[in-house]
Amino acid sequence: MSTLTITDPAQLDAAYARTEQLLREVAEAERVAFVRWQEAYGAYEIACDDAMTARASWAQALVP
């Protein structure tokens, strides 16, 4: 495997700045994905509760 070698300080600074920017972008994307996952999981839990309530109501309606 070859390793990238940068000898020009200006190129090194630019590569470092770009790497930092990419890291910030990845961190933000991860945060947004986690928030969306939390929202989806919350909706799932609400749907489960609604389904259990509906099933209990249905079962009770069957009993004379």
CHARMM internal coordinates of N, CA and C (Angstrom, degrees):
IC EDIT
DIST 1 N 1 CA 1.4338
DIST 1 CA 1 C 1.5237
ANGL 1 N 1 CA 1 C 108.28
DIST 1 C 2 N 1.3162
ANGL 1 CA 1 C 2 N 115.91
DIHE 1 N 1 CA 1 C 2 N 132.77
DIST 2 N 2 CA 1.4537
ANGL 1 C 2 N 2 CA 118.90
DIHE 1 CA 1 C 2 N 2 CA 179.84
DIST 2 CA 2 C 1.5260
ANGL 2 N 2 CA 2 C 109.93
DIHE 1 C 2 N 2 CA 2 C -90.76
DIST 2 C 3 N 1.3080
ANGL 2 CA 2 C 3 N 115.06
DIHE 2 N 2 CA 2 C 3 N 153.80
DIST 3 N 3 CA 1.4487
ANGL 2 C 3 N 3 CA 121.49
DIHE 2 CA 2 C 3 N 3 CA -179.23
DIST 3 CA 3 C 1.5244
ANGL 3 N 3 CA 3 C 108.47
DIHE 2 C 3 N 3 CA 3 C -113.88
DIST 3 C 4 N 1.3237
ANGL 3 CA 3 C 4 N 115.84
DIHE 3 N 3 CA 3 C 4 N 135.16
DIST 4 N 4 CA 1.4541
ANGL 3 C 4 N 4 CA 120.56
DIHE 3 CA 3 C 4 N 4 CA 177.44
DIST 4 CA 4 C 1.5225
ANGL 4 N 4 CA 4 C 108.74
DIHE 3 C 4 N 4 CA 4 C -69.55
DIST 4 C 5 N 1.3345
ANGL 4 CA 4 C 5 N 115.81
DIHE 4 N 4 CA 4 C 5 N 129.89
DIST 5 N 5 CA 1.4556
ANGL 4 C 5 N 5 CA 120.44
DIHE 4 CA 4 C 5 N 5 CA 179.07
DIST 5 CA 5 C 1.5208
ANGL 5 N 5 CA 5 C 108.33
DIHE 4 C 5 N 5 CA 5 C -119.33
DIST 5 C 6 N 1.3145
ANGL 5 CA 5 C 6 N 116.10
DIHE 5 N 5 CA 5 C 6 N 121.93
DIST 6 N 6 CA 1.4630
ANGL 5 C 6 N 6 CA 121.17
DIHE 5 CA 5 C 6 N 6 CA 177.67
DIST 6 CA 6 C 1.5206
ANGL 6 N 6 CA 6 C 106.95
DIHE 5 C 6 N 6 CA 6 C -114.52
DIST 6 C 7 N 1.3098
ANGL 6 CA 6 C 7 N 115.33
DIHE 6 N 6 CA 6 C 7 N 122.25
DIST 7 N 7 CA 1.4572
ANGL 6 C 7 N 7 CA 119.58
DIHE 6 CA 6 C 7 N 7 CA -179.30
DIST 7 CA 7 C 1.5270
ANGL 7 N 7 CA 7 C 111.93
DIHE 6 C 7 N 7 CA 7 C -104.41
DIST 7 C 8 N 1.3229
ANGL 7 CA 7 C 8 N 118.13
DIHE 7 N 7 CA 7 C 8 N -20.32
DIST 8 N 8 CA 1.4625
ANGL 7 C 8 N 8 CA 122.23
DIHE 7 CA 7 C 8 N 8 CA -179.67
DIST 8 CA 8 C 1.5322
ANGL 8 N 8 CA 8 C 109.10
DIHE 7 C 8 N 8 CA 8 C -82.84
DIST 8 C 9 N 1.3257
ANGL 8 CA 8 C 9 N 118.15
DIHE 8 N 8 CA 8 C 9 N 120.87
DIST 9 N 9 CA 1.4676
ANGL 8 C 9 N 9 CA 120.47
DIHE 8 CA 8 C 9 N 9 CA -179.17
DIST 9 CA 9 C 1.5349
ANGL 9 N 9 CA 9 C 113.15
DIHE 8 C 9 N 9 CA 9 C -57.90
DIST 9 C 10 N 1.3137
ANGL 9 CA 9 C 10 N 118.09
DIHE 9 N 9 CA 9 C 10 N -35.48
DIST 10 N 10 CA 1.4672
ANGL 9 C 10 N 10 CA 120.94
DIHE 9 CA 9 C 10 N 10 CA 179.51
DIST 10 CA 10 C 1.5251
ANGL 10 N 10 CA 10 C 110.09
DIHE 9 C 10 N 10 CA 10 C -65.84
DIST 10 C 11 N 1.3348
ANGL 10 CA 10 C 11 N 116.31
DIHE 10 N 10 CA 10 C 11 N -41.43
DIST 11 N 11 CA 1.4641
ANGL 10 C 11 N 11 CA 119.89
DIHE 10 CA 10 C 11 N 11 CA 177.05
DIST 11 CA 11 C 1.5243
ANGL 11 N 11 CA 11 C 110.63
DIHE 10 C 11 N 11 CA 11 C -65.13
DIST 11 C 12 N 1.3195
ANGL 11 CA 11 C 12 N 115.79
DIHE 11 N 11 CA 11 C 12 N -39.85
DIST 12 N 12 CA 1.4600
ANGL 11 C 12 N 12 CA 120.65
DIHE 11 CA 11 C 12 N 12 CA 179.16
DIST 12 CA 12 C 1.5282
ANGL 12 N 12 CA 12 C 110.66
DIHE 11 C 12 N 12 CA 12 C -63.06
DIST 12 C 13 N 1.3154
ANGL 12 CA 12 C 13 N 116.81
DIHE 12 N 12 CA 12 C 13 N -44.44
DIST 13 N 13 CA 1.4606
ANGL 12 C 13 N 13 CA 120.50
DIHE 12 CA 12 C 13 N 13 CA 177.63
DIST 13 CA 13 C 1.5212
ANGL 13 N 13 CA 13 C 111.35
DIHE 12 C 13 N 13 CA 13 C -62.44
DIST 13 C 14 N 1.3129
ANGL 13 CA 13 C 14 N 117.16
DIHE 13 N 13 CA 13 C 14 N -41.89
DIST 14 N 14 CA 1.4620
ANGL 13 C 14 N 14 CA 120.96
DIHE 13 CA 13 C 14 N 14 CA 179.70
DIST 14 CA 14 C 1.5273
ANGL 14 N 14 CA 14 C 111.14
DIHE 13 C 14 N 14 CA 14 C -65.48
DIST 14 C 15 N 1.3189
ANGL 14 CA 14 C 15 N 116.58
DIHE 14 N 14 CA 14 C 15 N -41.48
DIST 15 N 15 CA 1.4642
ANGL 14 C 15 N 15 CA 120.37
DIHE 14 CA 14 C 15 N 15 CA 178.09
DIST 15 CA 15 C 1.5253
ANGL 15 N 15 CA 15 C 110.75
DIHE 14 C 15 N 15 CA 15 C -65.30
DIST 15 C 16 N 1.3140
ANGL 15 CA 15 C 16 N 116.72
DIHE 15 N 15 CA 15 C 16 N -39.59
DIST 16 N 16 CA 1.4619
ANGL 15 C 16 N 16 CA 121.07
DIHE 15 CA 15 C 16 N 16 CA 178.85
DIST 16 CA 16 C 1.5294
ANGL 16 N 16 CA 16 C 110.53
DIHE 15 C 16 N 16 CA 16 C -65.16
DIST 16 C 17 N 1.3296
ANGL 16 CA 16 C 17 N 116.42
DIHE 16 N 16 CA 16 C 17 N -44.59
DIST 17 N 17 CA 1.4634
ANGL 16 C 17 N 17 CA 120.89
DIHE 16 CA 16 C 17 N 17 CA 179.05
DIST 17 CA 17 C 1.5222
ANGL 17 N 17 CA 17 C 110.71
DIHE 16 C 17 N 17 CA 17 C -62.37
DIST 17 C 18 N 1.3153
ANGL 17 CA 17 C 18 N 116.92
DIHE 17 N 17 CA 17 C 18 N -41.69
DIST 18 N 18 CA 1.4695
ANGL 17 C 18 N 18 CA 121.04
DIHE 17 CA 17 C 18 N 18 CA 179.51
DIST 18 CA 18 C 1.5318
ANGL 18 N 18 CA 18 C 110.36
DIHE 17 C 18 N 18 CA 18 C -65.88
DIST 18 C 19 N 1.3179
ANGL 18 CA 18 C 19 N 116.55
DIHE 18 N 18 CA 18 C 19 N -40.04
DIST 19 N 19 CA 1.4612
ANGL 18 C 19 N 19 CA 120.43
DIHE 18 CA 18 C 19 N 19 CA 178.30
DIST 19 CA 19 C 1.5242
ANGL 19 N 19 CA 19 C 110.67
DIHE 18 C 19 N 19 CA 19 C -63.87
DIST 19 C 20 N 1.3247
ANGL 19 CA 19 C 20 N 117.34
DIHE 19 N 19 CA 19 C 20 N -42.99
DIST 20 N 20 CA 1.4584
ANGL 19 C 20 N 20 CA 120.29
DIHE 19 CA 19 C 20 N 20 CA 176.76
DIST 20 CA 20 C 1.5224
ANGL 20 N 20 CA 20 C 111.60
DIHE 19 C 20 N 20 CA 20 C -61.58
DIST 20 C 21 N 1.3419
ANGL 20 CA 20 C 21 N 116.97
DIHE 20 N 20 CA 20 C 21 N -42.28
DIST 21 N 21 CA 1.4638
ANGL 20 C 21 N 21 CA 120.93
DIHE 20 CA 20 C 21 N 21 CA 178.94
DIST 21 CA 21 C 1.5264
ANGL 21 N 21 CA 21 C 110.79
DIHE 20 C 21 N 21 CA 21 C -62.76
DIST 21 C 22 N 1.3173
ANGL 21 CA 21 C 22 N 116.64
DIHE 21 N 21 CA 21 C 22 N -44.06
DIST 22 N 22 CA 1.4601
ANGL 21 C 22 N 22 CA 120.22
DIHE 21 CA 21 C 22 N 22 CA 178.65
DIST 22 CA 22 C 1.5246
ANGL 22 N 22 CA 22 C 110.98
DIHE 21 C 22 N 22 CA 22 C -62.97
DIST 22 C 23 N 1.3156
ANGL 22 CA 22 C 23 N 116.81
DIHE 22 N 22 CA 22 C 23 N -39.24
DIST 23 N 23 CA 1.4610
ANGL 22 C 23 N 23 CA 121.10
DIHE 22 CA 22 C 23 N 23 CA 178.45
DIST 23 CA 23 C 1.5286
ANGL 23 N 23 CA 23 C 110.81
DIHE 22 C 23 N 23 CA 23 C -62.25
DIST 23 C 24 N 1.3440
ANGL 23 CA 23 C 24 N 116.75
DIHE 23 N 23 CA 23 C 24 N -43.35
DIST 24 N 24 CA 1.4688
ANGL 23 C 24 N 24 CA 120.20
DIHE 23 CA 23 C 24 N 24 CA 176.98
DIST 24 CA 24 C 1.5236
ANGL 24 N 24 CA 24 C 111.36
DIHE 23 C 24 N 24 CA 24 C -62.61
DIST 24 C 25 N 1.3425
ANGL 24 CA 24 C 25 N 116.81
DIHE 24 N 24 CA 24 C 25 N -41.74
DIST 25 N 25 CA 1.4609
ANGL 24 C 25 N 25 CA 120.61
DIHE 24 CA 24 C 25 N 25 CA 179.54
DIST 25 CA 25 C 1.5285
ANGL 25 N 25 CA 25 C 111.51
DIHE 24 C 25 N 25 CA 25 C -64.19
DIST 25 C 26 N 1.3189
ANGL 25 CA 25 C 26 N 116.64
DIHE 25 N 25 CA 25 C 26 N -41.35
DIST 26 N 26 CA 1.4631
ANGL 25 C 26 N 26 CA 120.97
DIHE 25 CA 25 C 26 N 26 CA 178.81
DIST 26 CA 26 C 1.5264
ANGL 26 N 26 CA 26 C 110.45
DIHE 25 C 26 N 26 CA 26 C -65.92
DIST 26 C 27 N 1.3112
ANGL 26 CA 26 C 27 N 116.62
DIHE 26 N 26 CA 26 C 27 N -41.84
DIST 27 N 27 CA 1.4678
ANGL 26 C 27 N 27 CA 120.14
DIHE 26 CA 26 C 27 N 27 CA 179.34
DIST 27 CA 27 C 1.5265
ANGL 27 N 27 CA 27 C 110.49
DIHE 26 C 27 N 27 CA 27 C -63.03
DIST 27 C 28 N 1.3093
ANGL 27 CA 27 C 28 N 117.74
DIHE 27 N 27 CA 27 C 28 N -41.04
DIST 28 N 28 CA 1.4674
ANGL 27 C 28 N 28 CA 120.87
DIHE 27 CA 27 C 28 N 28 CA 178.65
DIST 28 CA 28 C 1.5287
ANGL 28 N 28 CA 28 C 111.01
DIHE 27 C 28 N 28 CA 28 C -67.07
DIST 28 C 29 N 1.3190
ANGL 28 CA 28 C 29 N 116.88
DIHE 28 N 28 CA 28 C 29 N -41.18
DIST 29 N 29 CA 1.4641
ANGL 28 C 29 N 29 CA 119.91
DIHE 28 CA 28 C 29 N 29 CA 177.73
DIST 29 CA 29 C 1.5264
ANGL 29 N 29 CA 29 C 110.69
DIHE 28 C 29 N 29 CA 29 C -62.76
DIST 29 C 30 N 1.3178
ANGL 29 CA 29 C 30 N 116.91
DIHE 29 N 29 CA 29 C 30 N -39.07
DIST 30 N 30 CA 1.4630
ANGL 29 C 30 N 30 CA 120.90
DIHE 29 CA 29 C 30 N 30 CA 178.45
DIST 30 CA 30 C 1.5299
ANGL 30 N 30 CA 30 C 110.55
DIHE 29 C 30 N 30 CA 30 C -65.82
DIST 30 C 31 N 1.3338
ANGL 30 CA 30 C 31 N 116.92
DIHE 30 N 30 CA 30 C 31 N -40.83
DIST 31 N 31 CA 1.4597
ANGL 30 C 31 N 31 CA 121.08
DIHE 30 CA 30 C 31 N 31 CA 178.93
DIST 31 CA 31 C 1.5262
ANGL 31 N 31 CA 31 C 110.54
DIHE 30 C 31 N 31 CA 31 C -63.51
DIST 31 C 32 N 1.3299
ANGL 31 CA 31 C 32 N 116.72
DIHE 31 N 31 CA 31 C 32 N -44.81
DIST 32 N 32 CA 1.4637
ANGL 31 C 32 N 32 CA 121.06
DIHE 31 CA 31 C 32 N 32 CA 179.86
DIST 32 CA 32 C 1.5294
ANGL 32 N 32 CA 32 C 110.12
DIHE 31 C 32 N 32 CA 32 C -63.26
DIST 32 C 33 N 1.3205
ANGL 32 CA 32 C 33 N 117.11
DIHE 32 N 32 CA 32 C 33 N -42.13
DIST 33 N 33 CA 1.4611
ANGL 32 C 33 N 33 CA 120.70
DIHE 32 CA 32 C 33 N 33 CA 179.02
DIST 33 CA 33 C 1.5285
ANGL 33 N 33 CA 33 C 110.75
DIHE 32 C 33 N 33 CA 33 C -63.38
DIST 33 C 34 N 1.3194
ANGL 33 CA 33 C 34 N 117.33
DIHE 33 N 33 CA 33 C 34 N -39.40
DIST 34 N 34 CA 1.4615
ANGL 33 C 34 N 34 CA 120.58
DIHE 33 CA 33 C 34 N 34 CA 179.28
DIST 34 CA 34 C 1.5230
ANGL 34 N 34 CA 34 C 111.12
DIHE 33 C 34 N 34 CA 34 C -66.23
DIST 34 C 35 N 1.3261
ANGL 34 CA 34 C 35 N 117.31
DIHE 34 N 34 CA 34 C 35 N -41.95
DIST 35 N 35 CA 1.4681
ANGL 34 C 35 N 35 CA 120.91
DIHE 34 CA 34 C 35 N 35 CA 177.74
DIST 35 CA 35 C 1.5217
ANGL 35 N 35 CA 35 C 109.98
DIHE 34 C 35 N 35 CA 35 C -61.87
DIST 35 C 36 N 1.3285
ANGL 35 CA 35 C 36 N 117.08
DIHE 35 N 35 CA 35 C 36 N -43.62
DIST 36 N 36 CA 1.4701
ANGL 35 C 36 N 36 CA 120.38
DIHE 35 CA 35 C 36 N 36 CA 177.82
DIST 36 CA 36 C 1.5248
ANGL 36 N 36 CA 36 C 111.23
DIHE 35 C 36 N 36 CA 36 C -62.74
DIST 36 C 37 N 1.3338
ANGL 36 CA 36 C 37 N 116.81
DIHE 36 N 36 CA 36 C 37 N -39.47
DIST 37 N 37 CA 1.4588
ANGL 36 C 37 N 37 CA 120.26
DIHE 36 CA 36 C 37 N 37 CA 177.84
DIST 37 CA 37 C 1.5267
ANGL 37 N 37 CA 37 C 110.15
DIHE 36 C 37 N 37 CA 37 C -63.18
DIST 37 C 38 N 1.3322
ANGL 37 CA 37 C 38 N 116.89
DIHE 37 N 37 CA 37 C 38 N -43.58
DIST 38 N 38 CA 1.4614
ANGL 37 C 38 N 38 CA 119.86
DIHE 37 CA 37 C 38 N 38 CA 178.59
DIST 38 CA 38 C 1.5290
ANGL 38 N 38 CA 38 C 111.12
DIHE 37 C 38 N 38 CA 38 C -60.55
DIST 38 C 39 N 1.3260
ANGL 38 CA 38 C 39 N 116.88
DIHE 38 N 38 CA 38 C 39 N -42.88
DIST 39 N 39 CA 1.4584
ANGL 38 C 39 N 39 CA 120.64
DIHE 38 CA 38 C 39 N 39 CA 179.41
DIST 39 CA 39 C 1.5283
ANGL 39 N 39 CA 39 C 110.81
DIHE 38 C 39 N 39 CA 39 C -64.44
DIST 39 C 40 N 1.3208
ANGL 39 CA 39 C 40 N 116.50
DIHE 39 N 39 CA 39 C 40 N -42.50
DIST 40 N 40 CA 1.4604
ANGL 39 C 40 N 40 CA 120.33
DIHE 39 CA 39 C 40 N 40 CA 179.32
DIST 40 CA 40 C 1.5286
ANGL 40 N 40 CA 40 C 111.20
DIHE 39 C 40 N 40 CA 40 C -65.33
DIST 40 C 41 N 1.3125
ANGL 40 CA 40 C 41 N 116.76
DIHE 40 N 40 CA 40 C 41 N -40.63
DIST 41 N 41 CA 1.4586
ANGL 40 C 41 N 41 CA 119.71
DIHE 40 CA 40 C 41 N 41 CA 179.50
DIST 41 CA 41 C 1.5280
ANGL 41 N 41 CA 41 C 110.49
DIHE 40 C 41 N 41 CA 41 C -66.68
DIST 41 C 42 N 1.3135
ANGL 41 CA 41 C 42 N 117.09
DIHE 41 N 41 CA 41 C 42 N -38.10
DIST 42 N 42 CA 1.4567
ANGL 41 C 42 N 42 CA 120.76
DIHE 41 CA 41 C 42 N 42 CA 175.85
DIST 42 CA 42 C 1.5157
ANGL 42 N 42 CA 42 C 111.31
DIHE 41 C 42 N 42 CA 42 C -61.76
DIST 42 C 43 N 1.3286
ANGL 42 CA 42 C 43 N 116.11
DIHE 42 N 42 CA 42 C 43 N -42.87
DIST 43 N 43 CA 1.4696
ANGL 42 C 43 N 43 CA 120.07
DIHE 42 CA 42 C 43 N 43 CA 177.77
DIST 43 CA 43 C 1.5274
ANGL 43 N 43 CA 43 C 110.59
DIHE 42 C 43 N 43 CA 43 C -64.27
DIST 43 C 44 N 1.3227
ANGL 43 CA 43 C 44 N 117.11
DIHE 43 N 43 CA 43 C 44 N -38.08
DIST 44 N 44 CA 1.4630
ANGL 43 C 44 N 44 CA 121.61
DIHE 43 CA 43 C 44 N 44 CA 177.12
DIST 44 CA 44 C 1.5318
ANGL 44 N 44 CA 44 C 110.79
DIHE 43 C 44 N 44 CA 44 C -61.49
DIST 44 C 45 N 1.3325
ANGL 44 CA 44 C 45 N 116.23
DIHE 44 N 44 CA 44 C 45 N -45.26
DIST 45 N 45 CA 1.4671
ANGL 44 C 45 N 45 CA 119.80
DIHE 44 CA 44 C 45 N 45 CA -179.88
DIST 45 CA 45 C 1.5327
ANGL 45 N 45 CA 45 C 111.10
DIHE 44 C 45 N 45 CA 45 C -63.29
DIST 45 C 46 N 1.3223
ANGL 45 CA 45 C 46 N 116.52
DIHE 45 N 45 CA 45 C 46 N -40.30
DIST 46 N 46 CA 1.4655
ANGL 45 C 46 N 46 CA 120.22
DIHE 45 CA 45 C 46 N 46 CA 178.01
DIST 46 CA 46 C 1.5232
ANGL 46 N 46 CA 46 C 110.07
DIHE 45 C 46 N 46 CA 46 C -64.39
DIST 46 C 47 N 1.3297
ANGL 46 CA 46 C 47 N 116.54
DIHE 46 N 46 CA 46 C 47 N -42.35
DIST 47 N 47 CA 1.4706
ANGL 46 C 47 N 47 CA 120.23
DIHE 46 CA 46 C 47 N 47 CA 179.01
DIST 47 CA 47 C 1.5305
ANGL 47 N 47 CA 47 C 110.64
DIHE 46 C 47 N 47 CA 47 C -63.03
DIST 47 C 48 N 1.3255
ANGL 47 CA 47 C 48 N 117.24
DIHE 47 N 47 CA 47 C 48 N -39.70
DIST 48 N 48 CA 1.4739
ANGL 47 C 48 N 48 CA 120.40
DIHE 47 CA 47 C 48 N 48 CA 177.57
DIST 48 CA 48 C 1.5213
ANGL 48 N 48 CA 48 C 110.72
DIHE 47 C 48 N 48 CA 48 C -63.22
DIST 48 C 49 N 1.3240
ANGL 48 CA 48 C 49 N 117.03
DIHE 48 N 48 CA 48 C 49 N -44.72
DIST 49 N 49 CA 1.4623
ANGL 48 C 49 N 49 CA 120.58
DIHE 48 CA 48 C 49 N 49 CA 178.11
DIST 49 CA 49 C 1.5229
ANGL 49 N 49 CA 49 C 111.20
DIHE 48 C 49 N 49 CA 49 C -61.48
DIST 49 C 50 N 1.3358
ANGL 49 CA 49 C 50 N 116.73
DIHE 49 N 49 CA 49 C 50 N -43.57
DIST 50 N 50 CA 1.4719
ANGL 49 C 50 N 50 CA 120.55
DIHE 49 CA 49 C 50 N 50 CA 178.49
DIST 50 CA 50 C 1.5237
ANGL 50 N 50 CA 50 C 111.23
DIHE 49 C 50 N 50 CA 50 C -62.09
DIST 50 C 51 N 1.3420
ANGL 50 CA 50 C 51 N 116.04
DIHE 50 N 50 CA 50 C 51 N -41.35
DIST 51 N 51 CA 1.4663
ANGL 50 C 51 N 51 CA 120.12
DIHE 50 CA 50 C 51 N 51 CA 179.83
DIST 51 CA 51 C 1.5247
ANGL 51 N 51 CA 51 C 110.57
DIHE 50 C 51 N 51 CA 51 C -65.68
DIST 51 C 52 N 1.3208
ANGL 51 CA 51 C 52 N 117.70
DIHE 51 N 51 CA 51 C 52 N -41.42
DIST 52 N 52 CA 1.4651
ANGL 51 C 52 N 52 CA 120.38
DIHE 51 CA 51 C 52 N 52 CA 179.00
DIST 52 CA 52 C 1.5320
ANGL 52 N 52 CA 52 C 110.58
DIHE 51 C 52 N 52 CA 52 C -65.25
DIST 52 C 53 N 1.3284
ANGL 52 CA 52 C 53 N 116.93
DIHE 52 N 52 CA 52 C 53 N -39.41
DIST 53 N 53 CA 1.4679
ANGL 52 C 53 N 53 CA 120.66
DIHE 52 CA 52 C 53 N 53 CA 177.95
DIST 53 CA 53 C 1.5175
ANGL 53 N 53 CA 53 C 110.44
DIHE 52 C 53 N 53 CA 53 C -64.99
DIST 53 C 54 N 1.3300
ANGL 53 CA 53 C 54 N 116.96
DIHE 53 N 53 CA 53 C 54 N -43.67
DIST 54 N 54 CA 1.4592
ANGL 53 C 54 N 54 CA 120.83
DIHE 53 CA 53 C 54 N 54 CA 179.37
DIST 54 CA 54 C 1.5222
ANGL 54 N 54 CA 54 C 111.10
DIHE 53 C 54 N 54 CA 54 C -64.15
DIST 54 C 55 N 1.3259
ANGL 54 CA 54 C 55 N 117.37
DIHE 54 N 54 CA 54 C 55 N -40.92
DIST 55 N 55 CA 1.4585
ANGL 54 C 55 N 55 CA 120.49
DIHE 54 CA 54 C 55 N 55 CA 179.27
DIST 55 CA 55 C 1.5280
ANGL 55 N 55 CA 55 C 110.75
DIHE 54 C 55 N 55 CA 55 C -65.65
DIST 55 C 56 N 1.3239
ANGL 55 CA 55 C 56 N 116.85
DIHE 55 N 55 CA 55 C 56 N -41.52
DIST 56 N 56 CA 1.4600
ANGL 55 C 56 N 56 CA 120.50
DIHE 55 CA 55 C 56 N 56 CA 179.04
DIST 56 CA 56 C 1.5354
ANGL 56 N 56 CA 56 C 110.33
DIHE 55 C 56 N 56 CA 56 C -63.57
DIST 56 C 57 N 1.3231
ANGL 56 CA 56 C 57 N 116.60
DIHE 56 N 56 CA 56 C 57 N -40.53
DIST 57 N 57 CA 1.4752
ANGL 56 C 57 N 57 CA 120.50
DIHE 56 CA 56 C 57 N 57 CA 177.57
DIST 57 CA 57 C 1.5222
ANGL 57 N 57 CA 57 C 110.52
DIHE 56 C 57 N 57 CA 57 C -64.83
DIST 57 C 58 N 1.3239
ANGL 57 CA 57 C 58 N 116.42
DIHE 57 N 57 CA 57 C 58 N -41.17
DIST 58 N 58 CA 1.4675
ANGL 57 C 58 N 58 CA 120.86
DIHE 57 CA 57 C 58 N 58 CA 179.05
DIST 58 CA 58 C 1.5287
ANGL 58 N 58 CA 58 C 110.08
DIHE 57 C 58 N 58 CA 58 C -64.20
DIST 58 C 59 N 1.3320
ANGL 58 CA 58 C 59 N 116.62
DIHE 58 N 58 CA 58 C 59 N -45.40
DIST 59 N 59 CA 1.4640
ANGL 58 C 59 N 59 CA 120.62
DIHE 58 CA 58 C 59 N 59 CA -179.58
DIST 59 CA 59 C 1.5259
ANGL 59 N 59 CA 59 C 110.97
DIHE 58 C 59 N 59 CA 59 C -63.49
DIST 59 C 60 N 1.3072
ANGL 59 CA 59 C 60 N 116.24
DIHE 59 N 59 CA 59 C 60 N -39.10
DIST 60 N 60 CA 1.4618
ANGL 59 C 60 N 60 CA 119.33
DIHE 59 CA 59 C 60 N 60 CA 179.14
DIST 60 CA 60 C 1.5338
ANGL 60 N 60 CA 60 C 111.50
DIHE 59 C 60 N 60 CA 60 C -69.34
DIST 60 C 61 N 1.3220
ANGL 60 CA 60 C 61 N 116.20
DIHE 60 N 60 CA 60 C 61 N -32.03
DIST 61 N 61 CA 1.4630
ANGL 60 C 61 N 61 CA 120.45
DIHE 60 CA 60 C 61 N 61 CA 178.77
DIST 61 CA 61 C 1.5368
ANGL 61 N 61 CA 61 C 111.33
DIHE 60 C 61 N 61 CA 61 C -68.43
DIST 61 C 62 N 1.3303
ANGL 61 CA 61 C 62 N 117.12
DIHE 61 N 61 CA 61 C 62 N -25.14
DIST 62 N 62 CA 1.4624
ANGL 61 C 62 N 62 CA 120.84
DIHE 61 CA 61 C 62 N 62 CA 179.77
DIST 62 CA 62 C 1.5217
ANGL 62 N 62 CA 62 C 112.30
DIHE 61 C 62 N 62 CA 62 C -76.64
DIST 62 C 63 N 1.3183
ANGL 62 CA 62 C 63 N 116.94
DIHE 62 N 62 CA 62 C 63 N -25.88
DIST 63 N 63 CA 1.4746
ANGL 62 C 63 N 63 CA 121.18
DIHE 62 CA 62 C 63 N 63 CA -178.21
DIST 63 CA 63 C 1.5321
ANGL 63 N 63 CA 63 C 108.24
DIHE 62 C 63 N 63 CA 63 C -79.15
DIST 63 C 64 N 1.3639
ANGL 63 CA 63 C 64 N 117.03
DIHE 63 N 63 CA 63 C 64 N 124.24
DIST 64 N 64 CA 1.4747
ANGL 63 C 64 N 64 CA 118.98
DIHE 63 CA 63 C 64 N 64 CA -178.89
DIST 64 CA 64 C 1.5110
ANGL 64 N 64 CA 64 C 113.13
DIHE 63 C 64 N 64 CA 64 C -71.70
END
COOR INIT
IC SEED 1 N 1 CA 1 C
IC BUILD
